Amino acid sequence: MQQPISITGIASVSALGMSLPEVWECYKKGDSIFTTKNVAGTRVALSKVGSKIEEALSQLRQSHSAYKKLDRSVLLALLAAKEAFPDHLNKKSVGVTIGSSRGATGLFEKYHEQFRVKGKVSAFSSPTTTLGNISSWVGQELGLQGIQVGHSVTCSTALHAVLNGIAWLQADMADAFLVGGSEAALTPFTLAQMQALKLYSTSTEAFPCESLRLDKNKNTMVLGEGAAVAVLEKGLLENRLATIMGYGFASEKIAHGSAISENADCFQESMKQALDRSGLKSVDAIVMHAPGTLKGDTAEFNAVKEVFRNKLPLLTTNKWLLGHTFGASGMMSVEMAILMLQHNQFIPNPFYSNNNSSKIPLEHIMVNAVGFGGNAVSIIVGK
């Protein structure tokens, strides 16, 4: 790494809760938080925020007249960013890059239906469905003057935001950066798209997403909603929660729009780059992307074996508990990694047995994410 990067704040809003203590308790308990929804006559599992967060969203809408017109993905990002943002940055040059896989899909579907039925739409339809309005409204809410940009790299969006933040900080173009992802894709059209790909779980079990279960015989992806935001600053700061030790990124030539190669060549390259930049030979654990699909889980596991050979780190995921939050998922995994480092406690995946599960202390954890198109990112965080 050219210069060390400190993570001085992090927060998420999801079915796990909206504070670090709440989220950690959910990870420790491991109780099912999935619910179901009727989509085209079929009950499907999903992961939805609870009543406490719904109340916070309602209060946020009432706090500003413009907020009543915003998409749920923007409001979730506002809650997470406000929770993550530290007071000492109030007068600093702070950039924002918070992306999304699907964007304002709730509003987009609403306005498209209006157009289909009435032949016209609200004047708010365009400004409230542009991808950049997540970062811009976060900047407005926090009173920030730095660059505010949006992007989408599907399911690796949040970790690409980390890469973007690192680049701006290393170039001395900002004092700090808010990075992350937000997703509110529990809409009929989005769920139908996942079902059309034949990726969605049909399980009625308490944990319908069998992420990292390598002997499953069908796809088990389950969608969740949420937002997760981290604050990056340059240098080894005393108030840091964790340090970014290394990062890597790669893409690969794909044969199918939703698949990666058998041994996930993109992940092999991104993990090797992250290790090289960190100066480490290995890590203590990996929070894998593992979306619960047959090919996705196996390909990433094969890539881990290729890189680490016979000395596999501890492997886990959070999608078995949380579901797949698309563009927010990478930062949700970073938050999980930081919590495990802080508490020096590994959170296992019930569908995968580690041979070295007693390995402690936890000093360095790798986080993986990949999106449609084979765009992989690996980040290493350390104490």
C-alpha positions as CSV (number, residue, x, y, z in Angstrom):
1,M,0.0,0.0,0.0
2,Q,1.2,3.5,-0.9
3,Q,0.0,4.9,2.4
4,P,-2.1,3.1,5.1
5,I,-5.8,3.8,5.2
6,S,-7.8,3.9,8.5
7,I,-11.4,3.0,8.8
8,T,-12.6,5.5,11.4
9,G,-16.3,4.8,11.2
10,I,-18.7,2.1,9.9
11,A,-22.4,1.5,10.2
12,S,-25.1,-0.5,8.5
13,V,-28.9,-0.6,8.4
14,S,-30.4,-4.1,7.7
15,A,-32.4,-6.9,9.2
16,L,-29.4,-7.3,11.6
17,G,-30.2,-3.9,13.1
18,M,-28.8,-0.3,12.9
19,S,-26.0,-0.2,15.5
20,L,-22.8,-2.1,15.9
21,P,-23.9,-3.7,19.2
22,E,-27.2,-4.8,17.7
23,V,-25.5,-6.3,14.6
24,W,-22.9,-8.1,16.7
25,E,-25.6,-9.6,18.9
26,C,-27.4,-10.9,15.8
27,Y,-24.1,-12.5,14.5
28,K,-23.5,-14.2,17.9
29,K,-27.0,-15.5,18.3
30,G,-27.3,-16.7,14.7
31,D,-31.1,-16.8,14.9
32,S,-33.1,-16.7,11.7
33,I,-34.3,-13.2,10.7
34,F,-35.8,-14.2,7.3
35,T,-39.4,-13.5,6.5
36,T,-41.5,-14.3,3.4
37,K,-43.4,-12.4,0.7
38,N,-45.9,-13.3,-2.0
39,V,-44.5,-12.8,-5.5
40,A,-46.7,-13.8,-8.4
41,G,-48.5,-16.3,-6.3
42,T,-45.4,-17.8,-4.8
43,R,-44.1,-17.3,-1.2
44,V,-40.4,-16.4,-1.3
45,A,-37.9,-15.8,1.5
46,L,-36.2,-12.5,2.0
47,S,-34.4,-10.3,4.6
48,K,-36.2,-7.1,5.6
49,V,-35.5,-4.4,8.1
50,G,-37.4,-4.5,11.3
51,S,-40.0,-2.2,12.9
52,K,-37.4,0.0,14.7
53,I,-35.7,0.9,11.4
54,E,-39.1,1.4,9.7
55,E,-39.9,3.9,12.4
56,A,-36.5,5.6,11.8
57,L,-37.3,5.7,8.0
58,S,-40.7,7.3,8.7
59,Q,-39.1,10.0,11.0
60,L,-36.5,10.7,8.3
61,R,-39.2,11.2,5.6
62,Q,-41.0,13.7,7.9
63,S,-37.8,15.6,8.7
64,H,-37.5,17.1,5.2
65,S,-40.2,17.8,2.6
66,A,-37.9,16.5,-0.2
67,Y,-37.3,13.2,1.6
68,K,-40.9,12.1,1.1
69,K,-40.1,11.8,-2.7
70,L,-36.8,9.8,-2.3
71,D,-36.4,6.1,-2.9
72,R,-36.0,3.7,0.0
73,S,-32.4,2.9,-1.1
74,V,-31.5,6.6,-0.6
75,L,-33.2,6.7,2.9
76,L,-31.4,3.6,4.0
77,A,-28.1,5.1,3.0
78,L,-28.9,8.3,4.9
79,L,-29.5,6.4,8.1
80,A,-26.3,4.4,7.7
81,A,-24.2,7.4,6.8
82,K,-25.4,9.5,9.7
83,E,-24.6,6.7,12.1
84,A,-21.1,6.2,10.6
85,F,-20.1,9.8,10.3
86,P,-17.7,11.0,13.0
87,D,-18.0,14.6,14.4
88,H,-14.3,15.4,13.9
89,L,-14.8,15.5,10.1
90,N,-17.5,18.2,10.1
91,K,-15.2,20.9,8.6
92,K,-13.0,18.6,6.5
93,S,-13.1,17.9,2.8
94,V,-15.1,14.7,2.7
95,G,-16.1,12.9,-0.5
96,V,-19.0,10.4,-0.9
97,T,-19.2,7.4,-3.1
98,I,-22.1,5.2,-2.2
99,G,-23.3,2.9,-5.0
100,S,-26.1,0.5,-5.7
101,S,-26.7,-2.5,-7.9
102,R,-30.3,-1.9,-8.8
103,G,-30.6,1.8,-7.7
104,A,-34.0,3.4,-7.1
105,T,-35.8,0.3,-8.2
106,G,-38.9,0.9,-6.0
107,L,-39.5,4.3,-7.4
108,F,-38.6,3.3,-10.9
109,E,-41.2,0.5,-10.9
110,K,-43.8,2.9,-9.5
111,Y,-43.2,5.6,-12.1
112,H,-43.0,3.1,-14.9
113,E,-46.4,1.7,-13.9
114,Q,-47.8,5.2,-13.9
115,F,-46.5,5.8,-17.4
116,R,-47.8,2.4,-18.6
117,V,-51.3,3.2,-17.2
118,K,-51.6,7.0,-17.7
119,G,-49.0,7.7,-20.3
120,K,-47.3,10.3,-18.2
121,V,-45.2,10.5,-15.0
122,S,-44.3,12.9,-12.2
123,A,-41.7,15.6,-12.6
124,F,-39.9,13.9,-9.7
125,S,-39.4,10.7,-11.7
126,S,-36.1,11.5,-13.3
127,P,-34.2,13.3,-10.4
128,T,-35.2,10.7,-7.9
129,T,-34.3,7.6,-9.9
130,T,-30.8,8.6,-11.0
131,L,-28.1,6.5,-9.5
132,G,-26.1,9.5,-8.2
133,N,-28.8,10.7,-5.9
134,I,-27.8,8.3,-3.2
135,S,-24.4,10.0,-2.7
136,S,-25.7,13.5,-3.4
137,W,-28.5,13.3,-0.8
138,V,-26.0,11.9,1.8
139,G,-23.8,14.9,1.1
140,Q,-26.8,17.2,1.5
141,E,-27.8,15.6,4.8
142,L,-24.3,15.8,6.3
143,G,-23.5,19.2,4.8
144,L,-20.4,18.0,2.9
145,Q,-18.6,19.9,0.3
146,G,-16.4,17.2,-1.3
147,I,-17.0,15.2,-4.4
148,Q,-20.2,13.1,-4.4
149,V,-20.4,10.3,-7.0
150,G,-22.4,7.2,-7.6
151,H,-21.6,4.0,-9.4
152,S,-22.8,0.4,-9.9
153,V,-20.7,-2.7,-10.3
154,T,-23.6,-4.9,-9.3
155,C,-22.7,-7.0,-6.2
156,S,-19.2,-5.7,-5.8
157,T,-20.3,-2.1,-5.8
158,A,-19.5,-1.4,-2.1
159,L,-16.0,-2.7,-2.4
160,H,-15.4,-0.8,-5.6
161,A,-16.4,2.2,-3.5
162,V,-13.6,1.4,-1.1
163,L,-11.2,1.3,-4.1
164,N,-12.4,4.7,-5.3
165,G,-12.1,6.2,-1.8
166,I,-8.5,4.9,-1.4
167,A,-7.5,6.4,-4.8
168,W,-8.9,9.8,-3.9
169,L,-7.2,9.8,-0.5
170,Q,-3.9,8.6,-1.9
171,A,-4.1,11.5,-4.5
172,D,-4.6,14.0,-1.7
173,M,-7.9,15.0,-3.2
174,A,-9.9,14.6,0.0
175,D,-9.4,14.5,3.8
176,A,-11.8,11.6,4.2
177,F,-14.3,9.5,2.1
178,L,-17.6,7.9,2.9
179,V,-17.8,4.7,1.0
180,G,-20.4,1.9,0.7
181,G,-23.5,0.6,-0.9
182,S,-27.3,0.7,-0.5
183,E,-30.0,-1.6,-1.8
184,A,-33.8,-1.7,-1.5
185,A,-34.5,-4.3,-4.1
186,L,-37.3,-6.3,-2.4
187,T,-39.7,-5.3,-5.2
188,P,-41.8,-7.6,-7.4
189,F,-39.9,-6.9,-10.6
190,T,-36.5,-7.4,-9.0
191,L,-37.5,-10.6,-7.3
192,A,-39.0,-11.9,-10.5
193,Q,-35.7,-11.2,-12.3
194,M,-33.8,-13.4,-9.8
195,Q,-36.4,-16.1,-10.2
196,A,-36.1,-16.0,-13.9
197,L,-32.4,-16.6,-13.6
198,K,-33.3,-19.7,-11.5
199,L,-31.0,-18.5,-8.7
200,Y,-33.6,-17.9,-6.0
201,S,-34.1,-20.3,-3.1
202,T,-37.3,-22.3,-2.9
203,S,-36.5,-23.6,0.6
204,T,-39.0,-23.3,3.4
205,E,-36.3,-23.9,6.1
206,A,-35.4,-21.3,8.7
207,F,-32.2,-20.6,6.8
208,P,-33.2,-20.8,3.1
209,C,-29.9,-19.3,1.9
210,E,-27.3,-22.2,2.0
211,S,-24.4,-19.9,1.4
212,L,-21.1,-21.9,1.3
213,R,-22.8,-25.3,1.5
214,L,-20.7,-27.0,-1.2
215,D,-22.8,-30.2,-1.5
216,K,-26.1,-28.5,-2.2
217,N,-28.0,-29.6,-5.4
218,K,-29.9,-26.4,-6.2
219,N,-29.4,-22.6,-6.1
220,T,-30.4,-20.9,-2.8
221,M,-29.9,-17.2,-3.2
222,V,-32.2,-15.0,-1.0
223,L,-32.4,-11.2,-1.3
224,G,-32.1,-8.8,1.6
225,E,-32.3,-5.0,1.9
226,G,-29.9,-2.7,3.6
227,A,-27.2,-0.1,3.4
228,A,-23.6,0.0,4.8
229,V,-21.2,2.9,4.9
230,A,-17.6,3.2,6.1
231,V,-15.4,6.3,6.7
232,L,-11.9,6.2,5.3
233,E,-9.0,8.4,6.3
234,K,-5.4,8.4,5.3
235,G,-2.7,7.3,7.9
236,L,-2.7,5.2,11.0
237,L,-5.1,7.2,13.1
238,E,-5.5,6.5,16.8
239,N,-9.3,6.5,16.6
240,R,-9.4,3.9,13.8
241,L,-11.6,0.8,14.0
242,A,-9.4,-1.1,11.6
243,T,-6.8,-0.6,8.9
244,I,-7.0,-1.5,5.3
245,M,-3.9,-3.6,4.8
246,G,-4.3,-4.4,1.1
247,Y,-6.6,-4.5,-1.8
248,G,-6.9,-6.2,-5.1
249,F,-9.3,-6.2,-8.1
250,A,-9.7,-8.1,-11.3
251,S,-12.2,-9.1,-14.0
252,E,-12.5,-12.0,-16.3
253,K,-13.9,-13.0,-19.6
254,I,-17.3,-14.4,-18.9
255,A,-19.4,-17.0,-20.8
256,H,-22.7,-16.1,-19.1
257,G,-23.9,-12.8,-17.7
258,S,-24.5,-14.1,-14.2
259,A,-21.6,-16.6,-13.8
260,I,-17.8,-16.7,-13.3
261,S,-15.3,-19.3,-14.4
262,E,-15.1,-22.7,-12.7
263,N,-12.1,-21.7,-10.6
264,A,-13.0,-17.9,-10.3
265,D,-9.9,-16.6,-12.1
266,C,-11.0,-13.0,-11.1
267,F,-11.0,-13.9,-7.4
268,Q,-7.6,-15.7,-7.7
269,E,-6.1,-12.5,-9.1
270,S,-7.9,-10.1,-6.7
271,M,-6.8,-12.1,-3.6
272,K,-3.2,-12.4,-4.8
273,Q,-3.1,-8.6,-5.4
274,A,-4.5,-7.9,-1.9
275,L,-1.9,-10.2,-0.3
276,D,0.9,-8.7,-2.3
277,R,0.0,-5.1,-1.4
278,S,-0.4,-6.0,2.3
279,G,3.0,-7.9,2.4
280,L,1.2,-10.8,4.1
281,K,1.6,-14.4,3.1
282,S,-1.9,-15.4,4.4
283,V,-4.8,-14.1,6.5
284,D,-6.6,-15.6,9.5
285,A,-10.1,-15.6,7.9
286,I,-12.0,-14.8,4.8
287,V,-15.5,-13.4,4.6
288,M,-16.5,-14.9,1.3
289,H,-19.0,-13.5,-1.2
290,A,-20.7,-16.9,-1.6
291,P,-24.2,-15.9,-2.6
292,G,-25.7,-19.3,-2.1
293,T,-25.6,-20.3,-5.8
294,L,-24.2,-23.7,-7.0
295,K,-21.6,-22.3,-9.3
296,G,-20.8,-19.1,-7.5
297,D,-20.1,-20.7,-4.1
298,T,-18.0,-23.5,-5.6
299,A,-16.0,-21.3,-8.0
300,E,-15.0,-18.9,-5.2
301,F,-14.0,-21.9,-2.9
302,N,-11.9,-23.3,-5.7
303,A,-10.2,-19.9,-6.1
304,V,-9.4,-19.8,-2.4
305,K,-7.9,-23.3,-2.6
306,E,-5.8,-22.2,-5.6
307,V,-4.4,-19.2,-3.7
308,F,-4.0,-20.6,-0.2
309,R,-3.3,-24.3,-1.1
310,N,-3.3,-26.6,1.9
311,K,-3.3,-23.8,4.5
312,L,-6.9,-22.5,4.2
313,P,-7.8,-19.6,6.4
314,L,-11.1,-19.8,8.4
315,L,-13.9,-19.4,5.9
316,T,-17.3,-17.8,6.6
317,T,-20.1,-15.7,5.0
318,N,-23.0,-13.6,6.3
319,K,-25.5,-14.3,3.6
320,W,-26.7,-17.5,5.3
321,L,-28.0,-15.1,8.0
322,L,-28.6,-11.9,6.2
323,G,-29.3,-12.8,2.6
324,H,-27.7,-11.1,-0.4
325,T,-27.9,-7.3,-0.2
326,F,-26.5,-6.8,-3.7
327,G,-24.6,-3.5,-3.9
328,A,-24.4,-3.2,-0.1
329,S,-23.2,-6.7,0.5
330,G,-19.4,-6.1,0.3
331,M,-19.6,-3.4,3.0
332,M,-21.8,-5.6,5.2
333,S,-19.0,-8.2,5.0
334,V,-16.4,-5.5,5.9
335,E,-18.5,-4.6,9.0
336,M,-18.7,-8.3,9.9
337,A,-14.9,-8.6,9.6
338,I,-14.3,-5.5,11.7
339,L,-16.6,-6.8,14.4
340,M,-14.8,-10.2,14.5
341,L,-11.5,-8.4,14.8
342,Q,-12.7,-6.1,17.6
343,H,-14.2,-9.0,19.6
344,N,-11.5,-11.5,18.5
345,Q,-14.3,-14.0,17.8
346,F,-14.9,-15.9,14.6
347,I,-18.5,-16.2,13.4
348,P,-18.9,-19.5,11.6
349,N,-21.1,-20.4,8.8
350,P,-23.4,-23.4,9.8
351,F,-23.2,-24.8,6.3
352,Y,-19.4,-25.1,6.2
353,S,-17.0,-26.8,8.7
354,N,-13.6,-25.3,9.2
355,N,-10.8,-27.7,10.0
356,N,-9.0,-25.1,12.1
357,S,-12.0,-23.4,13.8
358,S,-10.0,-22.7,17.0
359,K,-7.5,-20.5,15.3
360,I,-7.1,-17.3,17.2
361,P,-6.2,-14.5,17.6
362,L,-7.8,-12.8,14.6
363,E,-5.4,-10.2,13.2
364,H,-6.1,-10.0,9.5
365,I,-9.3,-10.8,7.6
366,M,-9.9,-10.7,3.9
367,V,-13.3,-9.7,2.4
368,N,-14.4,-10.8,-1.1
369,A,-17.1,-9.5,-3.4
370,V,-17.9,-10.1,-7.1
371,G,-20.6,-8.8,-9.4
372,F,-22.3,-9.9,-12.6
373,G,-19.6,-9.5,-15.2
374,G,-16.8,-11.1,-13.2
375,N,-15.7,-7.9,-11.4
376,A,-14.0,-9.2,-8.2
377,V,-12.6,-7.2,-5.3
378,S,-10.6,-8.4,-2.3
379,I,-9.9,-6.2,0.7
380,I,-7.8,-7.1,3.7
381,V,-8.6,-5.4,7.0
382,G,-6.4,-5.6,10.2
383,K,-6.5,-4.5,13.8
